[in-house]
Amino acid sequence: MPGIIPHRHCVICGKAIEPDQVTCSEECQQTLEKEKRKQRNFTIFMMAGFLILILLLFLFSPKA
């Protein structure tokens, strides 16, 4: 379509940005990094919880 220049949208706020960028500002970049850290920490917490659960099931399972 003529008249539409190549662009992307900021993954945080949705503003139009250059095609090679991910965020539009330093504030959005910091928000993105904070969210990535939260997701990483949640994943680690869930995996640790799962491993503890498996360990408890293994230790307290009835022996045949």
C-alpha positions in Angstrom: 0.0 0.0 0.0 1.4 3.3 -0.9 1.8 5.9 1.9 2.5 3.4 4.7 6.2 3.4 5.7 7.8 0.3 7.1 7.5 0.3 10.9 6.9 -1.8 14.0 5.1 -1.1 17.2 6.6 -0.8 20.7 6.0 -4.1 22.6 5.2 -2.1 25.7 3.1 0.9 24.7 2.2 0.2 21.1 3.6 3.4 19.5 5.0 3.2 16.0 8.8 2.8 15.9 11.6 2.1 13.4 11.6 -1.5 12.1 14.9 -2.3 13.8 13.8 -1.2 17.3 11.9 -3.1 19.9 10.9 -0.3 22.3 10.3 3.4 21.8 12.0 4.8 24.8 14.3 4.1 27.7 11.3 3.9 30.0 9.7 1.2 27.9 13.0 -0.6 27.6 13.3 -0.7 31.5 9.7 -1.9 31.7 10.5 -4.7 29.2 13.6 -5.8 31.1 11.7 -5.8 34.4 9.0 -8.0 32.9 11.6 -10.4 31.5 13.2 -10.7 35.0 9.8 -11.4 36.6 9.1 -14.1 34.0 12.5 -15.7 34.5 12.1 -15.6 38.3 8.7 -17.2 38.1 10.0 -19.9 35.8 12.8 -20.7 38.2 10.4 -20.7 41.1 8.0 -23.1 39.4 10.8 -25.5 38.3 12.2 -25.5 41.9 8.7 -26.2 43.3 8.2 -29.0 40.8 11.5 -30.6 41.7 10.8 -30.3 45.4 7.4 -31.9 44.9 9.0 -34.8 42.9 11.6 -35.2 45.6 9.0 -35.4 48.4 6.9 -37.9 46.4 10.0 -40.0 45.9 11.1 -39.9 49.6 7.7 -40.5 51.1 6.3 -43.0 48.6 5.4 -46.4 50.1 8.1 -49.0 49.4 6.8 -52.2 47.9 
